[in-house]
Amino acid sequence: AVALVFVLGYLASGRARWPRLFALGGAVFAVLLVQMGLGELQYRTHLPWELVLVHVGLAAAVWGLLVAFVTVLWRPPAALAPTRT
């Protein structure tokens, strides 16, 4: 999470250059925050199975989004490539 915050900070400084990349990173961070909040709710309510299922589903979504985000950072497609200014 700390590394993601630093990457988002870097992308925020160049937000005009990478607006879609920053939006994708923000989506990853938002889903991660929801996942963390749901984990805390699970802990406080003693693991109801419905919350466990949602928590596991969100974990898969976080993993998928994070893999997509890192892939796009590594080799951005033409639609997300930095604009020339």
C-alpha positions in Angstrom: 0.0 0.0 0.0 2.9 2.4 0.8 4.5 1.7 -2.6 1.2 2.3 -4.3 0.8 5.7 -2.5 4.3 6.7 -3.7 3.5 5.6 -7.3 0.2 7.6 -7.2 2.1 10.6 -5.8 4.5 10.4 -8.8 1.6 10.0 -11.2 -0.3 12.9 -9.5 2.7 15.2 -10.1 2.4 14.4 -13.9 -1.3 14.1 -13.9 -1.6 16.2 -17.1 0.8 13.9 -18.8 -0.8 10.6 -17.6 -4.4 11.3 -16.8 -5.8 7.8 -17.5 -2.9 6.1 -15.8 -3.5 8.2 -12.7 -7.2 7.3 -12.9 -6.4 3.6 -13.1 -4.1 3.9 -10.1 -6.8 5.7 -8.2 -9.2 2.9 -8.9 -6.7 0.3 -7.6 -6.3 2.4 -4.4 -10.1 2.8 -4.0 -10.7 -0.9 -4.3 -7.8 -1.6 -1.9 -9.3 0.8 0.7 -12.7 -0.9 0.4 -11.0 -4.3 0.8 -9.2 -3.1 4.0 -12.4 -1.6 5.4 -14.3 -4.8 4.7 -11.5 -6.8 6.4 -11.9 -4.7 9.5 -15.7 -5.1 9.4 -15.2 -8.9 9.2 -12.9 -8.8 12.2 -15.3 -6.9 14.3 -18.3 -9.0 13.4 -16.6 -12.4 13.9 -16.4 -13.6 10.2 -19.9 -13.9 8.9 -19.7 -16.0 5.7 -21.3 -13.5 3.5 -18.6 -10.9 4.3 -15.9 -13.6 3.8 -17.2 -14.2 0.3 -17.3 -10.5 -0.6 -13.8 -10.0 1.0 -12.4 -12.9 -1.1 -14.0 -11.5 -4.3 -12.5 -8.0 -3.6 -9.1 -9.6 -3.0 -9.3 -11.1 -6.4 -10.3 -7.8 -7.9 -7.5 -6.0 -6.1 -5.0 -8.6 -7.4 -6.3 -8.3 -11.0 -6.4 -4.5 -11.0 -2.9 -4.4 -9.5 -1.5 -6.7 -12.1 -3.2 -4.6 -14.9 -1.8 -1.4 -13.3 1.7 -2.7 -13.1 1.5 -4.1 -16.7 0.3 -0.7 -18.0 3.1 1.1 -16.0 5.7 -1.3 -17.5 4.5 -1.1 -21.1 1.7 1.5 -21.6 -0.6 0.9 -24.6 -0.9 3.7 -27.1 -4.1 5.0 -25.5 -2.4 5.4 -22.1 1.1 6.4 -23.3 2.4 9.8 -22.1 1.3 12.7 -24.3 3.9 14.7 -26.0 4.0 18.3 -24.7 
